[in-house]
Each structure stands twice: as structure tokens, then as C-alpha cells.
Amino acid sequence: MGHATQISAHVRRIEAVEKDLKALSQASASKEDISRLRAESKKLLDGLHVEFLDLRSHVWGIQQDVQALSKKNSTIVRI
């Protein structure tokens, strides 16, 4: 699964949890229900943050590869 797909899946799950949290809050949910959903939200946000950092690292690696290739190509003399 690609990074963008994983991030989209995390966002959808976060939105679903937030919707459930709002519905529970409006229905006078127990503190335990709300605490459980908050914990799940935090877990999902942490997972999204890890995916974002992994994606950032991947993009940084691509940038390094592009820079290395561009330096290599700029030293080639074309006749």
C-alpha cells in the first residue's frame, strides 16, 4: 500500500472516530466510551504522524538521488 493510500486510510479512520465521538457526546455517552474513543483517536493520529514522517524521509531520499544524478549529468561533456 502506498504512503498516500495509507495516509488517506488514516484520515478516513480519524474522521469516522471523530464522528463516533461527536455522536457519543451528544447521546450523553459514558466517560469510558469517550475516553476509549479519544485513546483510539490519539493512536490513529500517532499512526498518521509516523506515516507522514516515513513519507517525508522517502521524499528526502528521492531528492538526494535526483541531486546526485543531476551532478553526475552536469559533469558529462557532450560533443
RAVENBEL-V489492 format. One record per helix or strand of 3 or more residues. SS is the DSSP state (H for helix, E for strand). FROM is the first residue (numbers start at 0). TO is the last residue. If there is no record, write none. Layout:
ss->[SS/SS]
from->[FROM/FROM]
to->[TO/TO]
//
This chain:
ss->[H/H]
from->[2/30]
to->[25/73]
//
